[in-house]
């Protein structure tokens, strides 16, 4: 492992701080597939050595651990200093393609940015982030990854006393929109430029060849976020806390706090216990992303053009294009989910009408789309009709859908196979995650965690013996609120 390249930036970008030692680290899980991608031969280390490494008790030689500084708009209110309050970037590894990947320990002790926090993480949120981030990766959605989870042998105090844990998070980088806001709010134009140049070199090298590199940077970040949010929407994912400090400029999903996947489809669905007004509800996520990108654009204005009005006009035009980019990405994803390989003018209306029918019929998002794969012919309609409270909600739409499929060049069999690769059978459902957390926290039983992680690693494939993992929760199993892990 090498020191993070971020640690070579000016000292005001971070604080140098080492992880706080823990009493008795214990290895819960190591992600062998990700370790192989990072060329990390964990087979040469026993569980005790791995626990020491991933707890921060025994860092590799040559690392230069740091906590990154950043600011952020939290639910629309600007906080000028946040920063890594319970996470430390310990270094960098190269994956098999040669790309650098940040290695960060989350929950490894206090930093200068902890404010009143203890810098620790509880076991439940660590298991949640491990499962959901790796599920997102398996779904093909850009995301930070989870390399390892360890227990600390200590407790943390939240609403109740809970076992402590540490997650090892892997990312293309941990630079956020809020990182840019941190320097812009201080009038540190030089700092914004250094940061922008770093991001261009790491993520968007083609922007450096553009005559307007910082405007090009903005364009590419907007494009990546449009694609990312569309992919969230296409699988029913709700981030929960889309603050600017939780938006990575790399285009990865980051910070799995009170996140959730919908069961029954509801555009107004909110699971985060702290989102009391629905700012980050499912249907509001594209609007929240555009708002965040406007804050990013504001940070870049002095770099875009020396004339403030001209810079604002240029940036506004780019950010205003987010809606069209998102709509295009969303519709492309919906076409795949509906079995449409070609484009037609009525496709958007067709997709929206299906979602409206699902909402009326209280249909489960994942189950209904998965059942749609078999419903292209009348013989397969029985399964999907059962997803709706009133099967006539599906019947009224299905006639239009089948007429549209009739203009597709592919066969029903090949379409069904393609649709199965766009409509997962397995998602990390809230009730399953809560069952995993309860087993681990209350009984020290990690077998349910291991099993769920295995199922979620192949979300598009039917898995014999695990049909129950695809099922929606019973009424008594529904989890209606999720909580931040801080």
Buried (B, 14 or more C-beta within 10 A) or exposed (E): BBBBBBBEBEEBBBBEBBBBBBEEBBBBBBBEEBBBBBEBEBEEBEBEEBBBBBBBBBBEEEBBBBBBBBBBBBBEEEBEBBBBBBBBBBBBBEBEEEEBBBBBBBBBBBBBBBEEEBBBBBBBBBBBBBBBBBBBBBBBBBBBBBBBBBBBBBBBEBEEEBBBBBBBBBBBBBBBBBBBBBBBBBEBBEBBBBBBBBBBEBBBEEBEEBEBBBBBBBBBBBBBBBBBBBBBBBBBBBBBBBBBBBBBBBBBBBBBBBBBBBBBBBEEBBBBBBBEEEBBBBBBBBBBBBBBBBBBBBBBBBBBBEEEEEBBEBBEEBBEBBBEBBBEBBBBBBBBBBBBEEEEEEBBEBBEBBBBBBBEBBBBBBBBBBBBBBBBEEEBBEBBBBBBEEBEBBEEBBEBBBEBBEEBEBEBEEBBEBBBEBBBBBBBBBBBBBBBBEBBBEEEEBEBBEBBBEBBBBBBBEBEEBEEBBEBBEEEBEBEEBBBBB
